[in-house]
Amino acid sequence: MSKQNLHKKSDKQLSFTVTKPSQLLDFLYESMKGKGVNKIKSTLKYRLVSVDGTVTTRFDYPLSEGQTVTVASYKPEYKPFYVPNMPDIIYEDDCIIVIDKPAGMLAVATDDEKQKTAYRAVMEYVKAKNKNNRIFIVHRLDRDTSGILLFAKNEETKYALQDNWDNYVKYRGYCALIEGHPEKKSGRIESWLRETDSHFVFSAKNKGDGKFSVTNYEIKRESRNYSLAAVNIETGRKNQIRVHFSEMGCPIVGDKKYGASTNPIHRLALHADRLVIFLPHLNEEKEFKLPVPNKFLFCMKHEKDFERKN
């Protein structure tokens, strides 16, 4: 038995208790003695690993002391399923499923793309469990924004959340890697947003001319050319965060549309990393969190190397 965790074996699964902070792959490699890295990666790929009851496929899933990691066994009667392009699951119960949407993946279908969407991948995932299962759209993320995206698994939950979204959502947080350094290290940005026929969003000069929007931010880290901002939005307008940072003179890295001059990590550096929401089916608030993407931090730490490559 590993000194770093306790585990017990049943007929159906292995269960381990985390005794110190670690990443999931490292923890499993240390706990599952005799299993190679490829074998362990397969258990993740085929959704055999759960943390505190929630299935995850992330190799770098951060573990905290006291959490329980469960690994389903490979029994002949067990038929794991694999859904191509399925994002990592953050949380799932009978009424909702919360995923980590990758950058570049549409949340829902458009006229130009109907197959490679988060909606389709999650729908295939739930139908693989039961052909009668369905999911329903509650809110959306821009194609180039990664992070927390919630779907309902029945119409009752869909309408309950959509009809009360502004009241039920207590906090919507993002992390953004931006160019330059804002003069104020924290602040509140208010403006009235308008959209042109070409879908370019901007802040109107006159009060009341457009949709009112509020973005709060705090700079958490700085490097020579970049700043990492924690963002909390009070309104969810189209391109809101991108417009507000651009008009501040610090566009989001990779956001060519709104004035960015660099794209070292080849993606828009905006990530939905925190959602606090009241869930009526549980009659309680739940908080969902994701870490800052490693690419954001790596870019700040090794920006000279990126400059040479790009």
Salt bridges, closest charged atoms under 4 A:
ASP60 OD1 - ARG58 NE 3.33
GLU92 OE2 - LYS129 NZ 3.20
GLU92 OE2 - LYS153 NZ 2.92
ASP93 OD2 - HIS281 NE2 2.91
GLU124 OE2 - ARG120 NE 3.39
ASP142 OD2 - ARG242 NH1 3.69
GLU190 OE2 - ARG188 NE 2.71
GLU195 OE2 - HIS199 ND1 3.10
GLU195 OE2 - LYS238 NZ 2.71
ASP209 OD2 - ARG194 NH1 3.25
GLU218 OE1 - LYS220 NZ 3.47
GLU222 OE2 - LYS185 NZ 2.70
GLU234 OE2 - ARG188 NH1 2.51
ASP255 OD1 - ARG242 NH2 2.76
GLU287 OE2 - ARG274 NE 2.66
ASP305 OD2 - HIS302 ND1 3.69
ASP305 OD1 - ARG308 NH2 2.23
GLU307 OE2 - ARG224 NH2 3.11
